[in-house]
Amino acid sequence: MQITIWHNPRCSKSREAVKLVEEANSQTDVVKYLDTPITKETIKEMLQMLDFSSVREWMRTTEAVYKELDLKNITDEDVLIEAMIQNPKLIQRPVLIKGNKAIIGRPVSAIEEFLKD
């Protein structure tokens, strides 16, 4: 089955995810999400696939831009989504997608389980 990975080559966890998927001989589509524009519709679709109730669950809350934009005090989901579109480094990575299911590839054991399903 095809596995799509939202990948940041500068992230060691993301590189590890790509390596694991390739070693499992899965068909892989690597998307460098920092270089590929993301739409609001895509983020909303991904939230469903990730089974997150809030976009904040998918955000890297330790990023400097998160603090600069004072996102911790924002409750409007559309504003948070727009922040992710404008600042894709806010997206928790790597994201692995298979069919209509997705996971954040942390810890590595989560990737291993995802590949078994």
C-alpha positions, 0 to 999 in steps of 0.5 A: 500500500502507498504511504505518503510522508509529510517530510522535513529533511532537516528533522531527524525524526522525519528522516528516520520515518522515511528510512523505516518506510523504505526499509519496509518496502512500502511504496512511498510518496515523500512530500516536503511540506515546507515547500508545498503549499497546504490548503485549509481543506487539506489541513481539515481533512488531515485532522480527521485522518489523524483523529484530532479534535483540535488543530492545536493537537497537531501544532508544534507549540515549542516553535518560536513562531508559536510564541511570537504569534501568541497562539496559546491564547487563540481558540478560533480553529480557523485562525490556528489553521491559517497560522499553520498555512502561513507557518508550516514549521508549526506542523508536527512531523513527520506525518504518515498517511495510508488510505484514510488514516494518518499518524504523527510518526513519533515515537518510532514504535508508532510508525512500526505499528502503522506499517503493520496494519 
